[in-house]
Amino acid sequence: MSDSIRQPTIWLRSLRGLRMRLAATYVLLFALALVGLGFVFRQSLTGILNQQSERVLDEEWRAMKAYLRFQRGELMWTYDPEDAEEAYAVDRLRRVLLLTDERGNVLELSSGYSALGSESIQQIRSVVQSREPISVVRHDFRGETYLVRMGIMRDQGRAFFVAIGLPVEDTLRIPDHLLRQYLLSVPVMLLVIVFVGWYMAGRALRPLHQVAETASAVAGGNLSLRIAPRGSGDELDVLIGAFNQMLERLELNFQQIRQFSLDASHELRTPITIIRGQLEVALLTAETREQFREAILTALLDVERMGQIVKSLLLLEQAESGQVVLQKTQLDIAKLAEELVSQFRIASDEKGLSLEVVAHGPCWAEVDRVQFDRLLSNLLSNALKYTHAGGRVEVILEQVDGAAHLTVSDNGQGIPAANLPHVFERFYRVRETTPDPDRGLGLGLAFVAWIARAHGGRVEVKSEPGQGSQFLVIFPAPAPVDATGPEPESTAGLLS
Ligand code: ADP
């Protein structure tokens, strides 16, 4: 009891744990993705801004070449000082500028450029020797970054070294600034994602909650509960399907167990009462040794009957719960029927009944020999039991579309229509039709039905009170690969 109370709590607790883990994984993945995305974004922005700085420096370089011209062998700034735009452009170019001759003698050095430190003579020579201008990154004494373009200007065999610088500190700062802002907003985004993740994990686990609740209800004894599948065909639907199947099987087994206990207690109660009555009467009234002996003998007969009931019930229970494994082989059941009928011949002769096997050649079916014999024995003993002297019992075997049809037919007392639907139920007997000594257990036809079902076939009954009964058992056609049975013979024969 305490277990069933504790169980839901454990379930719910573990589900909560699962939900937490799912949400945490979700949030962690998002956090990694967001931070990674920030760094990728910063790198791309830095690349774009660097390209842009290079382009601006290109333009500045071209402008410098337009304003710095050779005049009478000297390099001169050539512009109209009255033109505010030109004056501003030249002023801007000269802010970070170094101009030397090819030996490194400084011709012009702006205060902006001197803050970057002096240029080495080797650097100047290497630039003079190379044809293409080069770009380098420099830092001034405050740590500010500059992009510097160095190149040469030639005139009549003379070469001059020119370097202009472009402050790019802002360009470098922007991506870092944006990244900082972005990273500061990540916790806010994560907070939203925590809520979304928690909600989504809860939604994903809802069917599991249902399974848990149903399992608790089942633990409380309600086996008829089922969980409705969601129709999405995902893993949870598979789990729900498996869970429902398990419940179905459990319910069936419980029903069988309940039925078994009911049947057993019901059937055993009568003989126990009878035995008790007989012994009590004997105790009170019997006087001689002979009278006691008779009472004990009668009681023993009833005890034997009880033993039979218990044995048959256990056997049927084993069969119906799938514990009996059939050993099926392809057999001529006409031959089997003939062999079995011969064992009943003495009994039929004694009762004055005619007993025959009617078969048109061999009749092939995949059967378990032991169970087939049990099926036919039950049908035959019933036919003999419920047919009056002078009657006729026939076992007919036919091959119909590959299937084997076995009919046990009699012209005995028959079964009333109202009883017919129940004759295959356990312990069902059509009462008042049979004299007491012949009283059966009411389990014979339940066995017949199980054996037919276990062979993949079925049993049908037709009966008319006063006219007789026909029990037809159909064994299905064997699988094509196993269909090795020879062709039915054309000559009709009467096997008896
Ligand atoms: P039982 O041991 O009582 O024969 P069965 O399960 O074999 O139990 O049969 C159930 C009932 O069906 C019997 O009690 C009987 O009334 C009826 N029955 C079975 N076979 C025949 C038959 N060939 N003719 C008439 N009644 C039959």
Residues whose N, C-alpha, C, O or C-beta is under 5 A from the ligand:
A	BS01	ADP	N382 A383 Y386 G412 G414 I415 V423 Y428 R429 V430 G440 L441 G442 L443 G444 L445 A446 S469
